Amino acid sequence: MESVPTSARHRTESTAARSLRVAGRLSLAFALAGCASAPARVALTGDLPALKAAIEQANQQEALGSGRLEELASAVLRRELVSLSAPSDAFPSVALCAREIRPVLEDVAASNSDYSADAALVLLDAGLSAPTPGADNPLGAAAVEARRAIGPRAGARRRALMLHGEAEVRRAALAAAADGADPGDIRALAEAARLDPDAAARAIAIRALGRIGGPPSVSALADLYPAASPEARRETIRAWASPASFSAGGREQLEDLAAGPAGEPAVLAAVELEHQVPQASALAAAALVKAIEGPAREVRLLALELAPWSEADVRAAIVAAQKHKDPATRVVALLRAAEAGGLDAAGTHELEGLASDSVTPVGAVARAALADLGKHGVDAALRADLDAKTQDRRTLAALSLLALEDWSGAARALGDDSPEVRRAVACQVLAEPDAGPLRPWSFLTPEFGAASSGVVPLLVASTPG
């Protein structure tokens, strides 16, 4: 069962001294191993200029292969996790590589750090065991207790914790409800989905209702939908597509949306219908083709990104969109063909033309698509993108270089000025190959849910219509 992450939160108290103590233990572990590279040793010190210099020197000596890159990524993430401090730091999103960095997560979880509960929750979300925070961290202990409160026997305690004064504890209790899928939680979840002041908690409650399923959950979601925020509506659509809900009225709810006015809800509902009944929903296919061929740019891009390549009419619409006047539309259509192995010579040539754009995200996405195809002609441009102004562009370039097995290029991003870039790249490096084929754009936050890579928000936010 897919876990529901609950751990990200901001701090109100400094943890610098505690972090240094944990960092000392980690540095000693590397030193005792006796085999860490110079960049990995420097990464543990937290001296960013020195790290950049060490990476550059190692690259000049051609000393950073895939193994050394993984070692460096591990050291970078270790340092990131033990050096968090208040009030600005939030616990990084490391679900993708949680198993690979289990030892450091266990170290942080077992420490007296204000982040011990966050680390414990990441471990629990990954299906791993985790220590309980000590008595000096009652909030963390309550969050971990809530996350472990799975199943009917823990129902009363779990539902009580859904009303806790701290959002972190409520999110953990709601995640436990999602994992346990106890019908006894339906009323409490419906209340949380409607009234909880924390948007993340409301989203988890909606997911939990979808997983429990049955007519009561489907009806509760239907009651919520009309007044819900756009984010909550997206969650509701995905919840109706959960197996336990789809067969209990969720399908009808999705069909009503797909048959309704053209827009994001119709596209998302159609995509979920196609996932549940592949090539069996003419209504869904028609809604997606209508969106792809329609005038609303954001809706068109969303449909292009999410529509199934396997459906003949939809595939034809995606191919036709490769000649659209809008460059963003063309690049998403070409990217989809490339992902599916259906890009012909003309399409490759068009993608190469779009990749020459060094200004807008269209060029960055095109270069990433070519890297995904193994086209080394974009190496130099991707290395230049490592100095782009935006974090997303730099991360996209680093992961594109990783897809091309350009280890030295990807290593540069592990010394990036932004901790978000360092963390995203390091986690992707460590997650391979267990996480499946790397798509350079997979790090982008999926605004529209797990089916979306986040390419559309990147393009919409930065390019004219």
C-alpha positions as CSV (number, residue, x, y, z in Angstrom):
1,M,0.0,0.0,0.0
2,E,1.3,3.4,-0.9
3,S,2.4,5.4,2.2
4,V,1.1,8.8,3.0
5,P,4.0,11.2,3.9
6,T,3.4,13.2,6.9
7,S,6.8,14.5,8.1
8,A,7.5,17.9,6.6
9,R,7.2,20.7,9.1
10,H,9.0,23.9,10.2
11,R,11.0,24.4,13.4
12,T,10.6,26.9,16.2
13,E,13.8,26.0,18.1
14,S,17.5,25.8,17.1
15,T,19.1,22.4,16.9
16,A,22.6,23.4,15.8
17,A,24.5,21.9,18.7
18,R,22.6,18.6,18.5
19,S,23.1,18.5,14.7
20,L,26.9,19.0,15.1
21,R,27.0,16.1,17.6
22,V,25.3,13.8,15.1
23,A,27.4,15.1,12.3
24,G,30.5,14.2,14.3
25,R,29.3,10.7,14.6
26,L,28.7,10.5,10.9
27,S,32.1,12.0,10.0
28,L,33.7,9.4,12.3
29,A,31.9,6.6,10.6
30,F,33.2,7.8,7.2
31,A,36.7,8.2,8.5
32,L,36.7,4.7,10.0
33,A,35.6,3.3,6.7
34,G,38.8,4.7,5.2
35,C,37.5,4.8,1.7
36,A,35.6,8.0,1.4
37,S,36.5,10.4,-1.5
38,A,37.7,13.9,-0.7
39,P,34.4,15.5,-1.9
40,A,32.5,13.1,0.4
41,R,34.6,14.0,3.4
42,V,34.3,17.7,2.7
43,A,30.5,17.4,2.2
44,L,30.2,16.2,5.8
45,T,31.8,19.4,7.1
46,G,29.2,21.7,5.6
47,D,31.8,24.0,4.0
48,L,30.0,24.7,0.7
49,P,32.9,26.6,-1.0
50,A,35.3,23.8,0.0
51,L,32.9,21.3,-1.4
52,K,32.6,23.1,-4.7
53,A,36.4,23.2,-4.9
54,A,36.7,19.5,-4.0
55,I,34.1,18.5,-6.7
56,E,35.9,20.6,-9.3
57,Q,39.3,19.1,-8.4
58,A,37.9,15.6,-8.5
59,N,36.3,16.3,-11.9
60,Q,39.6,17.6,-13.3
61,Q,41.2,14.4,-12.1
62,E,38.3,12.4,-13.6
63,A,37.9,10.8,-10.2
64,L,34.1,10.9,-9.9
65,G,32.5,7.7,-11.4
66,S,29.0,6.4,-10.6
67,G,30.2,4.8,-7.3
68,R,31.9,8.0,-6.1
69,L,28.9,10.0,-7.1
70,E,26.6,7.8,-4.9
71,E,29.1,8.2,-2.0
72,L,29.1,11.9,-2.4
73,A,25.3,12.0,-2.6
74,S,25.0,10.0,0.6
75,A,27.4,12.4,2.4
76,V,25.5,15.5,1.1
77,L,22.2,14.1,2.4
78,R,23.7,13.1,5.7
79,R,25.0,16.6,6.2
80,E,21.7,18.1,5.1
81,L,19.7,16.0,7.5
82,V,21.8,16.6,10.6
83,S,22.4,20.4,10.0
84,L,18.8,21.5,9.9
85,S,18.1,24.4,12.2
86,A,15.2,26.7,13.1
87,P,13.2,28.7,12.2
88,S,13.5,28.4,8.4
89,D,14.3,24.7,7.8
90,A,11.7,22.2,7.0
91,F,12.5,18.5,7.0
92,P,13.5,17.6,3.4
93,S,11.3,15.3,1.3
94,V,13.4,12.2,1.1
95,A,10.7,9.5,0.6
96,L,12.2,8.5,-2.7
97,C,15.5,7.5,-1.1
98,A,14.4,6.7,2.5
99,R,15.6,3.1,2.4
100,E,18.9,4.1,0.9
101,I,19.6,6.6,3.7
102,R,18.0,4.5,6.5
103,P,21.1,4.7,8.8
104,V,21.2,8.5,8.9
105,L,17.4,8.7,9.3
106,E,17.7,6.3,12.3
107,D,20.5,8.4,13.8
108,V,18.4,11.6,13.5
109,A,15.3,9.8,14.8
110,A,17.2,8.4,17.8
111,S,18.7,11.8,18.7
112,N,17.3,14.6,20.8
113,S,16.9,16.8,17.8
114,D,13.7,18.7,17.1
115,Y,13.7,16.8,13.9
116,S,13.7,13.3,15.4
117,A,10.0,12.8,14.9
118,D,10.3,13.9,11.2
119,A,12.9,11.3,10.6
120,A,10.9,8.6,12.5
121,L,7.8,9.5,10.4
122,V,9.8,9.2,7.1
123,L,10.9,5.7,8.2
124,L,7.4,4.7,9.2
125,D,6.0,6.0,5.9
126,A,8.6,3.8,4.1
127,G,7.4,0.8,6.0
128,L,10.5,0.7,8.2
129,S,10.8,0.5,12.0
130,A,11.6,3.7,13.9
131,P,12.5,4.7,17.4
132,T,10.1,6.8,19.5
133,P,11.2,10.3,20.4
134,G,12.1,10.8,24.0
135,A,10.1,12.4,26.8
136,D,11.7,15.8,26.1
137,N,9.9,15.8,22.7
138,P,6.3,15.2,23.6
139,L,5.0,16.6,20.3
140,G,7.3,14.3,18.3
141,A,6.3,11.3,20.5
142,A,2.6,12.1,19.9
143,A,3.1,12.3,16.1
144,V,4.9,8.9,16.0
145,E,2.2,7.4,18.3
146,A,-0.4,8.7,15.9
147,R,1.4,7.3,12.8
148,R,1.5,3.8,14.5
149,A,-2.2,3.9,15.4
150,I,-3.3,1.6,12.5
151,G,-6.3,-0.7,12.6
152,P,-9.6,-1.0,14.4
153,R,-8.0,-1.7,17.8
154,A,-6.3,1.7,17.7
155,G,-9.4,3.4,16.3
156,A,-10.5,5.4,19.4
157,R,-7.0,6.7,20.0
158,R,-6.4,7.5,16.3
159,R,-9.6,9.5,16.0
160,A,-8.8,11.4,19.1
161,L,-5.4,12.3,17.7
162,M,-7.1,13.6,14.5
163,L,-8.3,16.4,16.7
164,H,-4.9,17.2,18.2
165,G,-3.9,20.9,18.4
166,E,-0.8,20.4,16.3
167,A,-1.2,19.8,12.5
168,E,1.8,17.4,12.5
169,V,0.0,15.0,14.9
170,R,-3.3,15.2,13.0
171,R,-1.5,14.5,9.7
172,A,0.1,11.4,11.2
173,A,-3.2,10.1,12.6
174,L,-4.9,10.7,9.3
175,A,-2.1,8.8,7.5
176,A,-2.6,5.9,9.9
177,A,-6.2,6.0,8.9
178,A,-5.3,5.8,5.3
179,D,-3.0,2.9,5.8
180,G,-5.6,1.0,8.0
181,A,-8.7,1.7,5.9
182,D,-11.0,1.3,8.9
183,P,-14.7,2.1,8.0
184,G,-15.1,3.3,11.6
185,D,-13.0,6.3,10.6
186,I,-15.4,7.6,7.8
187,R,-17.2,10.2,9.9
188,A,-14.1,11.6,11.5
189,L,-12.3,11.7,8.1
190,A,-15.2,13.5,6.5
191,E,-15.1,16.1,9.3
192,A,-11.3,16.5,8.9
193,A,-11.5,16.7,5.1
194,R,-14.0,19.6,5.5
195,L,-12.9,21.4,8.6
196,D,-9.2,20.8,9.3
197,P,-7.3,24.2,9.0
198,D,-4.3,22.4,7.5
199,A,-4.5,21.8,3.8
200,A,-2.1,18.8,3.9
201,A,-4.3,17.2,6.6
202,R,-7.4,17.7,4.5
203,A,-5.7,16.1,1.5
204,I,-4.7,13.1,3.6
205,A,-8.2,12.7,4.9
206,I,-9.6,12.7,1.4
207,R,-7.1,10.0,0.4
208,A,-8.1,8.0,3.4
209,L,-11.8,8.2,2.5
210,G,-10.9,7.0,-1.0
211,R,-9.0,4.0,0.3
212,I,-11.7,2.9,2.6
213,G,-14.2,3.2,-0.2
214,G,-17.8,1.9,-0.2
215,P,-20.9,4.0,-0.7
216,P,-20.5,6.0,2.5
217,S,-17.0,7.2,1.6
218,V,-18.0,8.0,-2.0
219,S,-21.0,10.0,-0.8
220,A,-19.0,11.9,1.7
221,L,-16.5,12.8,-1.0
222,A,-19.4,13.9,-3.3
223,D,-20.7,16.2,-0.5
224,L,-17.2,17.8,-0.1
225,Y,-16.5,18.3,-3.8
226,P,-18.7,21.3,-4.8
227,A,-17.2,23.7,-2.1
228,A,-13.7,22.2,-2.2
229,S,-10.5,24.1,-3.2
230,P,-8.9,23.1,-6.5
231,E,-6.3,21.1,-4.7
232,A,-8.9,19.2,-2.7
233,R,-10.9,18.6,-5.8
234,R,-7.8,16.9,-7.4
235,E,-7.5,14.7,-4.4
236,T,-11.2,13.9,-4.5
237,I,-10.9,12.8,-8.1
238,R,-8.0,10.5,-7.3
239,A,-9.9,9.2,-4.3
240,W,-12.8,8.2,-6.4
241,A,-10.4,6.3,-8.6
242,S,-9.1,4.2,-5.6
243,P,-10.3,0.6,-6.2
244,A,-12.5,0.5,-3.1
245,S,-14.3,3.7,-4.2
246,F,-14.3,3.2,-8.0
247,S,-16.5,0.1,-7.7
248,A,-18.8,1.7,-5.2
249,G,-19.9,4.8,-7.2
250,G,-16.6,6.4,-7.8
251,R,-16.7,5.5,-11.5
252,E,-20.1,7.2,-12.0
253,Q,-18.7,10.4,-10.3
254,L,-15.7,10.4,-12.6
255,E,-17.9,9.8,-15.7
256,D,-20.1,12.8,-14.7
257,L,-17.0,15.0,-14.5
258,A,-15.5,13.7,-17.7
259,A,-18.7,14.4,-19.5
260,G,-19.0,17.9,-18.1
261,P,-17.4,21.2,-19.2
262,A,-14.0,21.0,-20.6
263,G,-11.4,21.9,-18.0
264,E,-9.0,20.4,-15.5
265,P,-11.6,18.3,-13.6
266,A,-12.8,16.7,-16.9
267,V,-9.2,15.9,-17.9
268,L,-8.2,14.4,-14.5
269,A,-11.4,12.4,-14.3
270,A,-10.9,11.1,-17.8
271,V,-7.3,10.1,-17.0
272,E,-8.4,8.2,-13.9
273,L,-11.1,6.4,-15.9
274,E,-8.5,5.3,-18.5
275,H,-6.3,4.0,-15.8
276,Q,-9.1,1.9,-14.3
277,V,-10.6,0.6,-17.5
278,P,-7.9,1.0,-20.2
279,Q,-9.2,1.4,-23.8
280,A,-12.7,0.7,-22.5
281,S,-14.0,4.2,-21.8
282,A,-15.0,6.0,-25.0
283,L,-16.2,8.9,-22.8
284,A,-12.8,9.4,-21.3
285,A,-11.0,9.2,-24.6
286,A,-13.3,11.8,-26.1
287,A,-12.8,14.1,-23.2
288,L,-9.0,13.9,-23.6
289,V,-9.0,14.4,-27.3
290,K,-11.3,17.4,-26.9
291,A,-8.9,18.9,-24.3
292,I,-5.9,18.3,-26.5
293,E,-7.5,19.9,-29.5
294,G,-9.1,22.7,-27.5
295,P,-8.1,26.4,-27.1
296,A,-7.4,26.4,-23.4
297,R,-3.6,26.1,-23.2
298,E,-3.2,24.9,-19.6
299,V,-5.9,22.3,-20.0
300,R,-4.4,21.2,-23.3
301,L,-0.9,20.8,-21.8
302,L,-2.4,18.9,-18.8
303,A,-4.2,16.5,-21.1
304,L,-1.1,16.0,-23.2
305,E,1.0,15.2,-20.2
306,L,-1.4,12.7,-18.6
307,A,-3.3,11.1,-21.5
308,P,-2.6,7.4,-22.2
309,W,-0.4,6.8,-25.2
310,S,-2.0,3.3,-25.6
311,E,-5.4,4.7,-26.7
312,A,-5.5,5.1,-30.5
313,D,-7.6,8.3,-30.8
314,V,-5.7,9.9,-27.9
315,R,-2.3,8.9,-29.4
316,A,-3.3,10.4,-32.7
317,A,-4.2,13.7,-31.0
318,I,-0.9,13.8,-29.2
319,V,1.0,13.2,-32.5
320,A,-1.0,15.9,-34.2
321,A,-0.1,18.3,-31.3
322,Q,3.6,17.9,-32.3
323,K,2.8,20.5,-35.0
324,H,0.9,23.0,-32.8
325,K,1.9,26.7,-33.1
326,D,2.5,26.8,-29.3
327,P,6.1,25.7,-28.5
328,A,5.1,24.4,-25.1
329,T,2.4,22.3,-26.6
330,R,4.9,20.9,-29.1
331,V,7.5,20.0,-26.5
332,V,5.0,18.2,-24.3
333,A,3.6,16.2,-27.2
334,L,7.2,15.3,-28.4
335,L,8.2,14.4,-24.8
336,R,5.2,12.0,-24.6
337,A,6.2,10.4,-27.9
338,A,9.8,10.0,-26.7
339,E,8.7,8.4,-23.4
340,A,6.6,5.9,-25.3
341,G,9.3,5.1,-27.9
342,G,7.2,6.6,-30.6
343,L,9.3,9.5,-31.7
344,D,10.3,9.5,-35.4
345,A,13.1,11.2,-37.1
346,A,11.1,14.3,-37.8
347,G,10.0,14.5,-34.2
348,T,13.6,14.2,-33.0
349,H,14.6,17.0,-35.3
350,E,11.8,19.2,-34.0
351,L,12.8,18.4,-30.4
352,E,16.4,19.3,-31.2
353,G,15.2,22.7,-32.6
354,L,13.3,23.4,-29.4
355,A,16.3,22.4,-27.4
356,S,18.2,25.3,-28.9
357,D,16.1,27.7,-26.8
358,S,18.3,28.8,-24.0
359,V,15.9,31.3,-22.4
360,T,12.5,29.6,-21.7
361,P,11.6,26.4,-20.0
362,V,10.6,24.9,-23.3
363,G,14.2,24.6,-24.3
364,A,15.1,23.1,-20.9
365,V,12.3,20.5,-21.2
366,A,13.4,19.6,-24.7
367,R,17.0,19.1,-23.6
368,A,15.7,16.8,-20.8
369,A,13.7,14.8,-23.3
370,L,16.7,14.4,-25.6
371,A,18.9,13.4,-22.6
372,D,16.2,10.8,-21.7
373,L,16.7,9.4,-25.2
374,G,20.4,9.2,-24.7
375,K,21.3,12.1,-27.1
376,H,24.7,13.4,-26.0
377,G,24.5,16.4,-28.2
378,V,22.9,18.4,-25.4
379,D,25.6,17.8,-22.8
380,A,27.2,21.2,-23.2
381,A,23.9,23.0,-23.0
382,L,22.9,21.0,-19.9
383,R,26.2,21.9,-18.2
384,A,25.4,25.5,-18.9
385,D,22.0,25.0,-17.4
386,L,23.6,24.1,-14.1
387,D,24.2,27.8,-13.7
388,A,20.5,28.8,-14.5
389,K,18.8,31.3,-12.2
390,T,16.0,29.0,-11.2
391,Q,16.3,25.9,-8.9
392,D,14.0,23.8,-11.1
393,R,16.1,24.5,-14.2
394,R,19.3,23.6,-12.4
395,T,17.9,20.4,-11.0
396,L,16.4,19.4,-14.3
397,A,19.8,19.9,-15.9
398,A,21.6,17.8,-13.3
399,L,19.2,14.9,-13.6
400,S,19.4,15.1,-17.4
401,L,23.2,14.8,-17.1
402,L,22.6,11.9,-14.7
403,A,20.4,10.2,-17.4
404,L,23.3,10.6,-19.8
405,E,25.7,9.0,-17.2
406,D,27.6,12.3,-17.1
407,W,28.7,11.8,-13.5
408,S,30.9,14.8,-13.3
409,G,28.2,17.1,-14.5
410,A,25.6,15.7,-12.1
411,A,28.2,16.0,-9.2
412,R,28.4,19.8,-9.7
413,A,24.8,20.0,-8.6
414,L,25.6,18.4,-5.3
415,G,27.6,21.6,-4.5
416,D,24.8,23.9,-5.6
417,D,24.1,27.0,-3.6
418,S,20.5,25.8,-3.0
419,P,19.9,23.1,-0.4
420,E,16.7,22.1,-2.3
421,V,18.8,21.4,-5.4
422,R,21.4,19.5,-3.5
423,R,18.8,17.4,-1.7
424,A,16.7,16.6,-4.8
425,V,19.7,15.5,-6.9
426,A,21.3,13.5,-4.1
427,C,18.0,11.7,-3.4
428,Q,17.6,10.8,-7.1
429,V,21.2,9.6,-7.3
430,L,20.7,7.3,-4.4
431,A,17.3,6.1,-5.4
432,E,18.6,4.7,-8.7
433,P,18.1,2.1,-10.0
434,D,15.6,0.7,-7.4
435,A,13.0,3.5,-8.2
436,G,12.8,2.4,-11.8
437,P,13.8,4.3,-14.9
438,L,15.0,7.8,-14.2
439,R,13.0,10.5,-16.0
440,P,14.9,13.8,-15.6
441,W,11.7,15.7,-14.9
442,S,10.6,13.3,-12.2
443,F,11.7,15.6,-9.3
444,L,9.2,18.3,-10.3
445,T,6.4,18.7,-7.7
446,P,3.4,17.0,-9.2
447,E,0.8,19.7,-8.8
448,F,-1.9,17.5,-10.4
449,G,-1.0,14.3,-8.5
450,A,1.1,11.3,-8.9
451,A,0.3,10.8,-12.6
452,S,1.8,14.2,-13.4
453,S,5.5,14.9,-13.6
454,G,5.1,18.6,-13.0
455,V,6.3,19.6,-16.5
456,V,3.0,21.5,-17.1
457,P,3.3,23.8,-14.1
458,L,6.9,24.5,-15.0
459,L,5.9,25.5,-18.5
460,V,2.7,27.4,-17.6
461,A,4.4,29.5,-14.9
462,S,7.3,30.6,-17.1
463,T,6.2,30.8,-20.7
464,P,3.6,33.1,-22.4
465,G,0.3,31.7,-23.6
